[in-house]
């Protein structure tokens, strides 16, 4: 469970696993800020998420907006659990959405 950030030459990958809620908000925020700071395209994998709460959705939306403002793309990859997929799509952050 948790949040894992890794970097390749061209991309930052953020993997979300298990329950992503207020209890891991500080960790999620730190990972998102680091991903934006390195100025590489950001790819978020949420396929292993069992639950996202309002705090997680807000942070992901803000990070996508900040990435766009910084000229960095922000996208989700892989299958997303249906409840999360619907909520992310409502925010304009669906699996196929690429924000740049």
Secondary structure, 3 states (H helix, E strand, C coil): CEEEEEECCCEEEEEEEEEECHHHHHHHHHHHHHHHHCCCEEEEEEEEEEEECHHHHHHHHHHHHHHHHCCCCEEEECCCCHHHHHHHHHCCCCCCCEEC
